[in-house]
Amino acid sequence: MTENTQTKPPAFIFGARPETIDFPVKFKSITGADVDINCQFQYRTRKEFAALWDEFAAPAASTATPGVDDFSFSRLAADGLETHAARTLKFLKGWPLDLPLDAGGLVQMFDEEPAAAGAFWNAYRAAITEGRLGN
């Protein structure tokens, strides 16, 4: 009897990198609902992702001179929302939401859903560094 020794081809091909990868973004809504959004992220190699992370971790250049009279919580919040939106646009390429995928749409989401900004970054980091786990 001859044994069949066919092998399955690998599920990937070296050098054939995708432009985007699908990965879920999950967080708890401000209302307590579980949110699960299947998003498309820009594919980056581990080295490319590390360079992006370095870019995000670099201190932001500021032309303002900090002082007691200059401080405003509302300005701090607005600057943070805009920064998160700009960074997210560097890796988020698609989503199935009715909200525009632009800085304004992301600022609105991050303003109304406080857990969203961190959830998008955590999902992207997991997609790039871990890939999909399990079945």
ABEGO torsion letter per residue (X at the ends): XBBBABBBBBABBBGBBBABBBBBBBBBBAAGBBBBBBBBBBBBBAAAAAAAAAAAABBBBBABBBBAAABBAAAAAAAAAAAAAAAAAAABABBABABBBBAAAAAAAAAABAAAAAAAAAAAAAAAAAEBBEX
